[in-house]
Amino acid sequence: MGRHRSARMMRAWLLLSLFLLPMGARAKSISTDDSAAKIVSLMRADSYNYLSTKSPSVWMIPFTGDHLKNIKVVVTVKDSTMVVFVTVAENQHLPVTTDFMRALLEQNHELDRVKVGYDREGDLSVRIDSNVRVMDAAELREIVNQVKNASDEIYGMIEPSLLQ
């Protein structure tokens, strides 16, 4: 009897989840313009000295680090997704060795929320992706600080290995 009840419960949960799935898919999406306006408002609330770019949905926040002297934190939005990243080193300066890549993978595992990887151009970058819909000033500040600090830390770790 217990097996039949368990199977019925499983079917009920499955039907309920199939019913609720389309409701989640219909959630209101945020336009890029609305996301951009919200992020600008949050950067102002955090008193960031951000710089606008040619794109109305991309900004740069400059910082000075202990290892990476000129940290350029880039904030960009598309629809309801925000990406905050720093290009740590350009591809022509990166050694292609197993030890170097293993060290980066270990950092990827050690750091919370932060992705360490190579971008389309082969440059080393650190980034966090987030949803603008749930963003507030404190969360934006936390994300920017994590990306900035991780970039500085990783640059300090890899600097002796970089190619000239």
Secondary structure, 3 states (H helix, E strand, C coil): CHHHHHHHHHHHHHHHHHHHHHHHHCCCCCCHHHHHHHHHHHHHHCCCCCEECCCCCEEEEEECCCCCCCEEEEEEEECCEEEEEEEEECHHHCCCCHHHHHHHHHHHHHCCCCEEEECCCCCEEEEEEEEHHHCCHHHHHHHHHHHHHHHHHHHHHHHHHCCC
